[in-house]
Every structure is written in C-alpha cells, then in structure tokens.
Amino acid sequence: MEVGLRSRLVAVVGLAVVVASSLVEMAAAATPPAPSPASGAAAIAGPAVLVASLSAVAFGFLF
C-alpha cells in the first residue's frame, strides 16, 4: 500500500513540475516591458527562486 501511495505522490509532483514549467514558458513568451538599467539582477532572480522552491518541495516529498 505504501509503495502505491509513494508512486502516486511522485506522479503528482512530476505533474506539478510540468505544469509549473509550462506556466513559466507562457509567462516568458509575453513581450515584457523594457527593463530599467538598475533592474538587471531582479529579472534573473525570479525564475531561479521558483525553480529552487519547486526543487526543495520535490526533494522533501521524495526523501
């Protein structure tokens, strides 16, 4: 029974990662406004934080 629950959990986490990456791609596909010269680092930090958060959640569920 525990193996079935664990495999379901892995499938749900995998599906959530696929959906999240799809949403990130759709958001990135929109034409963004031109950034100001001071905001170069903030544009990179957003997706990196999202990926790090999802990775931490997936790692927590799996291990």
C-alpha positions as CSV (number, residue, x, y, z in Angstrom):
1,M,0.0,0.0,0.0
2,E,2.8,2.4,0.9
3,V,4.5,1.8,-2.5
4,G,1.3,2.8,-4.3
5,L,1.0,5.9,-2.3
6,R,4.6,6.9,-2.9
7,S,4.3,6.3,-6.7
8,R,1.2,8.4,-6.8
9,L,3.0,11.2,-4.9
10,V,5.9,11.0,-7.4
11,A,3.4,11.3,-10.3
12,V,1.6,14.3,-8.7
13,V,4.9,16.1,-8.1
14,G,6.1,15.4,-11.6
15,L,2.8,16.7,-13.0
16,A,3.1,19.8,-10.9
17,V,6.6,20.4,-12.2
18,V,5.5,20.0,-15.8
19,V,2.5,22.4,-15.2
20,A,4.7,25.0,-13.5
21,S,7.3,24.9,-16.2
22,S,4.6,25.3,-18.8
23,L,3.2,28.3,-17.0
24,V,6.7,29.9,-16.8
25,E,7.2,29.4,-20.5
26,M,3.9,31.1,-21.2
27,A,4.7,34.0,-19.0
28,A,8.2,34.3,-20.6
29,A,6.6,34.3,-24.1
30,A,4.7,37.5,-23.5
31,T,6.6,40.7,-24.6
32,P,7.9,42.3,-21.4
33,P,8.4,46.0,-21.0
34,A,12.0,47.2,-21.4
35,P,13.8,46.9,-18.1
36,S,15.5,49.9,-16.5
37,P,19.3,49.8,-16.1
38,A,19.1,49.1,-12.4
39,S,16.8,46.0,-12.6
40,G,19.1,43.5,-14.3
41,A,19.5,41.1,-11.4
42,A,15.8,41.0,-10.5
43,A,14.8,39.6,-13.8
44,I,17.1,36.6,-13.3
45,A,16.3,36.0,-9.7
46,G,12.5,35.4,-10.2
47,P,12.7,32.2,-12.2
48,A,15.7,31.0,-10.2
49,V,13.7,31.3,-6.9
50,L,10.8,29.4,-8.5
51,V,12.9,26.6,-9.6
52,A,14.7,26.4,-6.3
53,S,11.4,26.3,-4.4
54,L,9.9,23.6,-6.5
55,S,13.1,21.6,-6.3
56,A,13.1,21.9,-2.5
57,V,9.5,20.8,-2.3
58,A,10.1,17.8,-4.6
59,F,13.2,16.8,-2.6
60,G,11.2,17.0,0.6
61,F,8.5,14.8,-0.7
62,L,10.8,12.2,-2.2
63,F,13.3,11.9,0.6
